[in-house]
């Protein structure tokens, strides 16, 4: 068997070997200390008890090494922590040998070993012990890299995080990485070298350098890249068949340390988000701290994240309302040790139940996130959409008014703008009722203390029903990926962004506003699917295909945030605007609500209910739906 194979087979140096090598180094360091101390005069060396001195140092080291277990580290993974442990061992060795010296002096009135010898031995020993460990580490690394395939890697970001990433990759035992280059947007760093690796520009020459260096994998290690720049880098890498991964932020490292397993694939979510919005957290905190807050739909994707953000501002109590028992129980377990909570399994259309909850808990602010939101499903379950989204909102708003709730913040959707579905129209009617109720109260001689406000935004990444998890599952199953139409587009935002917007809306609301968020550019869903295929390391039409299935019931090609007759007014935040909408009289909207309730209570078919919805929302035109036949018929009078 060759020396190389023997080295590779010996994966971990036995502890007894480490102890023997360490002991030999202590003996040699002691001898060197004597020679240095007495200028290589052997007569003086032997006059000062060379043998006793070496023996004292050796015994002291063995005592210290067994107490600190400095032999327990794996030598080929030697790092800073091993250096600290060696320092502790040698410090303890110095204490032990000094104690031995004092005892010897007490009995024989002379030192066992000169104190200068002790100090020189400790210094020489540390250098030798640490360096030989690094030498063995490099030998293992050299033979492993020389006899196994290498993965050529480039790191984008030559800051501290990039250096840590380089170190983690080089110490990896699972894969043999070769760090070909650093890339940087900071031209001040370009041309410099970090641990033998050159820094190149991430500018115009980026793609050519990837090819010339033969990079197989790019790891993005900087945390300050905006989404547009990240997308640009990822597109270049994917077009050159370079795998892309990223390093998590410092607060996500396990026990404060980065490991190779934490460097993850770039996800599509990372490429659809935007720069974090800056919110008035002091204003939000003043609104939430010490208050009783109620969240409906608390166990849903929006509601649960909203609760997680709320608890940072230390509310006195959070009241959770949801129909989903299991999901509510999991949320309760997650946050019960962080805030006082009351969890209620309840239907928001049950007026007596909601009234009793509000009577018992006296919430000051209500965040209303409970709703049915799956467009095709609600097209076939019209009555449930009306009962929950419209009548449930009315029930909550009316009870909030009666119980003196200070603020009622409703969560709406861009599908409420020029709706083409039952779900979208149901949310538009809920918006109309909340606004008209607020306007009615403002017109009263004795104005109500309750402020009603609405937030409206597009698709939320990672929420229940989002297209992203559906595509991920289809890719895992080998495809095909199903897209309804080649031209369909959507706006996207993260759950956290959406919930921050809701909190901000509640903080700035004066009453009756619909707050909308600058969603950036809409995303073509087929392009989204193609990018997800590439990120998964697959090839379109070879490994997986995209199939167009046609628009679903009620589905739009393009989503909007503002209706045709609406415009916007700015707020203190450039990304948040107020939709200036058409005003509706409360009496008309309330009458429509009662008509809808009567139609449901009397068991009329869904066509009757949808006709009433079209009468209340004239811009509601059904799309790919059984209710398209109603668009050519004059709606009933409300």
C-alpha positions in Angstrom: 0.0 0.0 0.0 1.4 3.4 -1.0 2.1 6.2 1.5 -0.7 8.3 0.0 -3.3 5.5 0.6 -2.0 4.9 4.1 -2.4 8.6 4.9 -5.9 8.7 3.5 -6.9 5.5 5.3 -5.7 7.0 8.6 -8.6 9.3 9.0 -8.0 10.3 12.6 -4.6 10.3 14.4 -4.9 8.1 17.5 -4.8 9.9 20.8 -1.8 8.0 22.2 0.2 9.1 19.1 -0.7 12.7 19.8 0.3 12.4 23.5 3.7 10.8 22.5 4.4 13.5 20.0 3.4 16.3 22.4 5.6 14.8 25.1 8.6 14.6 22.7 8.0 18.3 21.8 8.0 19.2 25.6 11.3 17.4 26.1 12.9 19.1 23.1 11.5 22.5 24.1 12.9 22.0 27.6 16.3 21.1 26.2 16.1 24.2 23.8 15.2 26.4 26.8 18.3 25.3 28.7 20.6 25.8 25.8 19.2 29.3 25.1 19.3 30.2 28.7 23.0 29.2 29.1 24.2 30.2 25.7 24.7 26.6 24.6 27.3 26.1 27.5 26.8 22.4 28.2 28.7 22.6 31.5 26.2 25.1 32.9 23.3 23.2 31.4 24.2 20.1 33.4 25.0 22.2 36.5 21.4 23.3 36.7 19.8 19.8 36.7 18.9 19.3 33.1 17.4 15.9 33.7 15.3 17.0 36.7 14.1 20.1 34.8 13.1 18.1 31.7 11.3 15.5 33.9 9.5 18.3 35.9 8.3 19.9 32.7 7.2 16.6 31.2 5.2 15.5 34.3 3.6 18.9 34.6 2.6 18.8 31.0 1.1 15.3 31.3 -1.0 16.4 34.3 -2.2 19.5 32.4 -3.0 17.7 29.2 -5.1 15.0 30.9 -7.0 17.7 32.8 -7.7 19.9 29.7 -7.9 17.0 27.2 -5.8 18.8 24.7 -5.2 15.5 22.9 -8.9 15.1 22.1 -9.1 17.3 19.0 -8.9 15.9 15.5 -5.5 17.2 14.3 -6.5 17.6 10.7 -9.3 20.0 11.7 -7.0 22.2 13.8 -8.3 25.7 14.2 -8.4 28.6 16.6 -10.3 26.7 19.3 -7.5 24.1 19.4 -5.0 26.9 19.8 -6.9 28.2 22.8 -7.0 24.8 24.3 -3.2 24.5 23.9 -2.7 27.8 25.6 -4.9 26.6 28.5 -2.9 23.4 28.8 0.5 25.2 28.8 -0.8 27.8 31.3 -1.8 24.9 33.6 1.5 23.2 33.0 3.3 26.4 34.1 1.2 26.5 37.3 2.0 22.9 38.1 5.7 23.1 37.5 5.9 26.4 39.5 4.2 24.6 42.4 6.7 21.8 42.2 9.5 24.3 42.2 8.1 26.0 45.3 7.8 22.7 47.1 11.3 21.6 46.1 12.7 25.0 47.3 10.8 24.6 50.7 12.6 21.3 51.4 16.0 21.7 49.7 16.4 25.5 49.7 17.1 25.6 46.0 15.0 25.6 42.8 14.3 22.4 40.9 14.3 24.3 37.6 15.2 28.0 36.9 12.0 30.1 36.3 13.5 31.4 33.1 13.6 27.9 31.8 9.9 27.4 32.6 9.0 30.5 30.6 11.1 29.7 27.6 9.8 26.2 27.5 6.2 27.3 27.5 6.8 29.7 24.7 8.7 27.3 22.6 6.3 24.5 23.3 3.2 26.5 22.2 4.8 27.4 18.8 6.0 23.8 18.2 2.7 22.1 19.4 0.5 24.3 17.3 2.7 24.3 14.2 3.0 20.5 14.0 -0.8 20.3 14.2 -1.1 22.7 11.4 1.5 20.7 9.5 -0.4 17.5 9.8 -3.6 19.3 8.8 -1.9 20.5 5.7 -0.5 17.1 4.9 -4.0 15.5 5.1 -5.4 18.3 3.0 -2.7 18.0 0.4 -3.0 14.2 -0.1 -6.8 14.4 -0.1 -6.9 17.1 -2.7 -4.3 15.4 -4.8 -6.2 12.1 -4.9 -9.8 13.1 -5.2 -11.9 15.2 -7.6 -12.1 18.9 -6.9 -15.1 21.2 -7.0 -14.0 24.6 -8.4 -15.7 27.3 -6.3 -15.8 31.1 -6.5 -17.0 33.3 -3.6 -18.9 36.5 -4.2 -18.0 38.9 -1.4 -14.4 39.4 -0.1 -15.4 40.7 3.3 -15.2 39.0 6.7 -18.1 36.7 5.8 -16.3 35.7 2.6 -13.1 34.8 4.5 -15.1 32.7 7.0 -16.8 31.0 4.0 -13.4 30.2 2.4 -12.1 28.7 5.7 -15.2 26.5 6.1 -15.0 25.2 2.5 -11.3 24.4 2.8 -11.9 22.5 6.0 -14.8 20.5 4.5 -14.3 16.7 4.7 -17.3 15.8 2.6 -16.3 17.6 -0.6 -12.9 18.7 -1.9 -13.3 22.4 -2.7 -10.8 24.4 -4.7 -11.3 28.2 -4.2 -10.6 29.6 -7.6 -11.5 33.3 -6.9 -13.2 35.9 -4.9 -15.5 38.4 -6.8 -16.3 41.8 -5.6 -18.3 44.9 -6.6 -16.0 47.0 -4.4 -13.2 48.1 -6.8 -10.9 48.9 -3.9 -10.5 45.2 -3.2 -10.1 44.1 -6.8 -6.6 42.8 -7.5 -5.8 42.0 -3.9 -5.2 38.4 -2.6 -6.8 36.7 0.4 -5.1 33.5 1.7 -3.7 32.9 -1.7 -6.9 33.6 -3.6 -7.2 36.5 -6.0 -10.1 39.0 -5.9 -11.7 39.8 -9.3 -14.3 42.4 -10.3 -17.9 41.3 -10.4 -18.6 43.8 -13.2 -18.6 43.4 -17.0 -15.8 40.8 -17.0 -17.7 38.5 -14.5 -19.1 36.0 -17.0 -15.8 35.6 -18.9 -13.9 35.0 -15.7 -16.3 32.3 -14.6 -15.6 30.5 -17.9 -11.8 31.0 -17.9 -11.5 29.8 -14.3 -13.8 26.8 -14.8 -16.0 27.7 -11.9 -18.5 25.0 -11.1 -20.1 26.7 -8.1 -20.7 30.3 -6.9 -21.3 31.0 -3.2 -22.8 34.4 -2.4 -21.3 35.4 0.9 -22.3 39.1 1.1 -25.4 40.2 2.9 -25.8 43.7 1.4 -26.7 42.8 -2.2 -30.0 44.1 -3.4 -32.4 41.7 -5.1 -31.8 43.2 -8.6 -28.1 42.6 -8.3 -28.6 39.1 -6.9 -30.9 38.2 -9.8 -28.3 39.5 -12.2 -25.5 37.3 -10.7 -27.8 34.3 -10.5 -28.9 34.6 -14.1 -25.3 34.8 -15.3 -24.3 31.8 -13.2 -27.3 29.7 -14.3 -26.7 30.6 -18.0 -23.1 29.3 -17.6 -24.3 26.2 -15.7 -22.7 27.3 -12.5 -24.5 26.2 -9.3 -25.4 29.0 -7.0 -25.5 28.8 -3.2 -25.6 31.4 -0.4 -24.4 31.9 3.1 -27.0 32.6 5.8 -26.9 35.8 7.8 -24.9 35.7 11.1 -28.0 35.4 13.3 -28.9 32.1 11.6 -25.6 30.4 12.3 -25.8 27.4 14.6 -24.2 28.3 17.9 -22.6 31.3 16.3 -20.5 29.2 13.9 -20.9 28.7 10.1 -20.7 25.1 8.9 -20.7 23.7 5.4 -24.2 22.3 5.8 -25.6 25.8 6.5 -24.5 27.0 3.0 -27.7 26.5 1.1 -29.0 26.7 -2.4 -30.3 30.1 -3.5 -34.1 29.9 -3.3 -36.5 31.5 -5.7 -37.8 33.5 -2.6 -34.4 35.2 -2.4 -34.8 36.5 -5.9 -38.4 37.8 -5.7 -38.1 39.8 -2.5 -36.9 43.4 -2.4 -34.8 45.6 -0.1 -36.3 45.6 3.4 -38.8 48.4 3.9 -37.9 50.9 6.7 -40.8 51.3 9.0 -41.6 53.6 11.9 -41.0 50.9 14.5 -41.3 53.4 17.4 -44.8 54.4 16.2 -45.8 50.7 15.8 -44.3 49.9 19.3 -46.3 52.8 20.9 -49.4 51.3 19.4 -48.8 47.7 20.4 -46.9 47.8 23.7 -49.1 47.1 26.7 -52.3 46.6 24.6 -54.7 43.7 24.2 -54.4 42.8 20.5 -56.8 40.4 18.6 -55.8 38.6 15.4 -58.3 36.7 13.4 -57.1 33.9 11.1 -54.2 33.8 13.5 -53.1 30.3 12.5 -52.8 31.1 8.8 -49.6 32.1 7.0 -50.3 35.9 7.3 -51.9 35.7 10.7 -49.2 33.6 12.4 -46.4 35.8 11.1 -48.3 38.9 12.2 -48.5 37.4 15.7 -44.7 36.7 15.7 -44.0 40.3 14.8 -46.5 41.6 17.4 -44.9 39.8 20.3 -41.6 41.8 19.7 -43.5 44.9 20.8 -44.6 43.4 24.1 -48.4 43.6 24.0 -50.2 42.9 27.2 -52.1 40.1 25.7 -52.8 38.6 22.2 -56.2 37.0 21.4 -56.0 34.4 18.7 -59.1 33.5 16.7 -59.1 30.7 14.1 -61.2 27.7 12.9 -58.2 25.5 12.4 -57.7 23.7 15.7 -54.4 22.0 15.0 -52.7 25.0 13.5 -53.9 27.2 16.3 -52.6 24.7 18.9 -49.1 24.7 17.2 -49.0 28.5 17.2 -50.1 28.6 20.8 -47.2 26.2 21.8 -44.7 28.3 19.8 -45.4 31.6 21.5 -47.0 30.8 24.9 -43.8 31.4 26.7 -43.2 34.8 25.1 -46.6 36.6 25.6 -49.9 36.2 27.4 -52.2 34.6 24.9 -55.9 33.5 24.7 -56.6 31.1 21.8 -60.1 30.7 20.6 -61.3 28.1 18.1 -64.2 30.1 16.6 -66.0 31.0 13.3 -66.0 34.7 12.6 -69.5 34.5 11.2 -70.8 33.3 14.6 -71.9 36.6 16.0 -72.8 35.4 19.5 -69.4 33.6 19.9 -67.4 36.6 18.6 -69.4 39.0 20.8 -68.7 37.0 23.9 -64.9 36.8 23.1 -64.8 40.5 22.6 -66.8 41.1 25.8 -64.4 38.9 27.8 -61.1 40.0 26.4 -61.8 43.7 25.5 -59.3 43.9 22.6 -58.1 47.4 21.7 -56.8 46.6 18.2 -58.1 44.0 15.8 -56.1 42.7 12.9 -58.5 40.9 10.6 -56.7 38.3 8.5 -59.3 35.6 8.4 -60.5 34.9 4.9 -61.0 32.3 2.2 -58.5 33.1 -0.6 -58.2 30.3 -3.1 -59.8 31.7 -6.2 -60.9 28.5 -8.1 -62.1 26.9 -4.9 -64.2 29.8 -3.9 -65.7 30.0 -7.4 -67.2 26.6 -6.7 -68.0 27.4 -3.0 -69.6 30.8 -3.5 -71.8 30.8 -0.4 -68.8 30.1 1.9 -66.8 32.9 0.3 -69.7 35.3 1.0 -70.4 34.1 4.5 -66.7 34.3 5.6 -65.2 37.1 3.6 -68.1 39.5 3.5 -70.5 38.6 6.3 -67.7 37.5 8.6 -66.0 40.9 8.1 -69.2 42.7 8.7 -69.8 40.7 11.9 -66.3 41.6 13.2 -66.5 45.2 12.2 -69.9 45.7 13.9 -68.9 44.0 17.1 -65.6 46.0 17.1 -67.6 49.2 16.9 -70.0 48.2 19.7 -67.2 47.1 22.0 -65.1 50.2 21.5 -62.1 48.7 19.7 -59.7 51.5 18.9 -58.5 50.2 15.5 -59.7 47.6 13.1 -57.2 46.7 10.4 -58.5 44.5 7.6 -56.2 42.5 5.3 -57.3 42.6 1.7 -55.9 41.5 -1.7 -55.0 42.9 -5.1 -57.7 40.5 -6.4 -60.3 43.0 -5.0 -59.3 45.5 -7.8 -61.6 45.1 -10.8 -62.5 41.6 -9.6 -63.0 38.7 -12.0 -63.7 36.1 -9.3 -66.1 35.5 -6.4 -63.2 35.6 -4.0 -61.9 39.0 -5.4 -65.4 40.5 -5.3 -66.0 39.2 -1.8 -62.9 41.0 -0.6 -63.9 44.2 -2.5 -67.3 44.2 -0.8 -65.6 43.7 2.6 -63.4 46.7 1.8 -66.5 48.7 0.9 -68.3 47.8 4.1 -65.3 48.7 6.3 -64.8 52.0 4.6 -68.5 53.0 4.6 -68.8 52.1 8.2 -65.9 54.3 9.1 -67.3 57.2 7.0 -70.7 56.8 8.6 -69.2 57.0 12.1 -67.2 60.1 11.1 -70.4 61.9 10.0 -72.2 61.2 13.3 -72.5 64.1 15.9 -70.8 61.8 18.5 -68.0 60.3 16.5 -67.0 56.7 17.3 -63.5 56.1 18.7 -63.1 53.1 16.3 -60.8 53.6 13.3 -61.2 51.3 10.3 -58.4 50.8 7.8 -57.6 48.3 5.0 -54.3 47.0 3.7 -54.1 45.7 0.1 -51.2 43.7 -1.4 -50.4 41.0 -3.9 -49.3 37.4 -3.7 -47.3 36.4 -0.6 -44.3 34.1 -1.0 -44.6 31.0 1.1 -48.2 31.5 2.1 -50.8 28.7 1.8 -51.7 28.4 -1.8 -48.7 30.3 -3.2 -47.4 29.2 -6.5 -43.9 28.7 -5.2 -44.6 25.6 -3.0 -46.7 24.1 -5.8 -43.8 24.4 -8.3 -41.3 23.0 -5.7 -43.5 20.0 -5.2 -43.9 19.4 -9.0 -40.2 19.7 -9.5 -39.5 17.1 -6.7 -42.0 14.8 -8.4 -40.2 15.1 -11.7 -42.8 17.4 -13.3 -44.4 18.6 -15.3 -44.7 22.1 -13.9 -48.2 23.4 -14.7 -48.7 27.1 -15.6 -52.2 28.3 -16.5 -51.2 30.7 -19.2 -47.9 31.8 -20.9 -48.6 35.5 -20.3 -49.9 35.4 -16.7 -48.1 37.7 -14.3 -48.2 38.3 -10.6 -46.9 40.7 -7.9 -45.0 39.1 -5.1 -43.9 40.1 -1.6 -42.6 38.2 1.4 -44.8 37.2 4.4 -42.7 39.4 6.6 -43.1 42.4 4.3 -46.8 41.9 4.2 -47.1 41.8 8.0 -44.9 44.8 8.4 -47.2 46.7 6.1 -50.2 45.7 8.2 -48.6 46.9 11.4 -47.5 50.2 9.8 -51.0 50.7 8.4 -52.5 50.3 11.8 -50.0 52.7 13.3 -50.5 55.5 10.7 -54.3 55.0 10.1 -56.6 57.9 10.7 -59.7 56.1 9.4 -61.1 54.9 6.1 -57.8 54.4 4.2 -56.8 51.6 1.9 -53.0 51.3 2.2 -51.2 49.8 -0.7 -47.6 48.8 -1.1 -45.2 49.5 -3.9 -44.9 45.9 -5.1 -42.2 46.6 -7.7 -42.4 44.8 -11.0 -44.9 42.1 -11.7 -43.3 38.7 -12.4 -44.1 36.4 -15.4 -45.1 33.1 -13.9 -43.6 31.0 -16.7 -40.2 32.8 -16.2 -40.5 32.0 -12.5 -41.0 28.4 -13.4 -38.0 28.3 -15.7 -35.8 29.9 -13.1 -36.9 27.4 -10.4 -36.0 24.6 -12.8 -32.5 26.0 -13.3 -32.0 26.6 -9.6 -32.9 22.9 -9.1 -30.0 21.9 -11.4 -32.4 20.6 -14.0 -32.8 21.4 -17.7 -36.0 22.6 -19.2 -37.7 20.2 -21.6 -34.9 17.6 -21.0 -35.3 16.9 -17.3 -38.7 18.6 -16.8 -41.2 20.4 -18.9 -43.8 23.2 -18.5 -47.4 22.5 -19.4 -50.0 25.2 -19.9 -53.3 24.2 -18.5 -55.5 27.3 -19.2 -56.8 29.9 -16.9 -58.7 28.6 -13.9 -62.1 29.7 -12.8 -62.1 33.4 -11.9 -58.4 33.8 -12.6 -56.9 37.0 -14.1 -54.0 37.3 -16.5 -52.7 40.4 -14.8 -53.3 41.6 -11.2 -53.8 45.3 -10.3 -53.3 47.2 -7.1 -55.6 50.2 -8.0 -59.0 50.2 -9.7 -59.5 52.3 -12.8 -61.2 55.2 -10.9 -58.6 55.2 -8.1 -55.5 57.2 -7.7 -53.0 57.3 -4.8 -51.8 59.8 -2.2 -48.3 59.6 -0.7 -47.5 58.8 2.9 -44.4 59.4 5.0 -43.0 56.3 3.5 -42.1 56.1 -0.2 -43.1 52.5 -0.5 -46.5 52.9 1.1 -49.4 54.8 -0.5 -53.1 55.5 0.2 -55.6 54.5 -2.4 -58.1 57.3 -3.0 -61.2 55.2 -3.7 -64.8 55.9 -4.6 -66.9 56.6 -1.5 -69.9 54.4 -0.8 -72.9 55.3 1.3 -73.2 53.0 4.3 -76.9 52.5 3.9 -76.5 51.2 0.3 -73.6 48.8 1.3 -75.4 47.6 4.4 -78.6 47.0 2.4 -76.6 44.9 0.0 -75.1 42.9 2.8 -78.6 42.2 4.2 -79.7 41.1 0.7 -76.8 38.7 0.4 -77.5 37.3 3.9 -81.2 36.8 3.0 -80.3 35.1 -0.3 -78.1 32.6 1.6 -80.6 32.1 4.5 -83.4 31.5 2.1 -81.4 28.9 0.2 -81.3 30.6 -3.2 -78.8 29.3 -5.7 -75.4 30.8 -6.0 -76.3 32.7 -9.2 -78.7 34.8 -7.1 -75.9 35.7 -4.7 -73.4 36.5 -7.5 -76.0 38.7 -9.3 -76.3 40.7 -6.1 -72.5 41.0 -5.8 -72.4 42.3 -9.4 -75.0 44.8 -8.6 -73.0 46.1 -5.7 -69.6 46.0 -7.6 -70.4 47.0 -11.2 -66.7 46.5 -12.3 -66.9 42.8 -11.3 -66.7 40.8 -14.6 -66.3 37.1 -14.3 -63.4 35.4 -16.1 -63.2 31.7 -17.0 -66.2 31.1 -14.7 -69.7 29.7 -14.8 -70.9 33.1 -13.7 -69.9 34.8 -17.0 -73.4 34.3 -18.2 -74.5 36.9 -15.6 -72.4 39.7 -17.2 -74.8 40.1 -20.0 -77.8 40.4 -17.8 -78.9 43.5 -15.9 -78.2 43.0 -12.2 -81.1 43.2 -9.7 -81.8 46.5 -7.9 -80.5 46.6 -4.4 
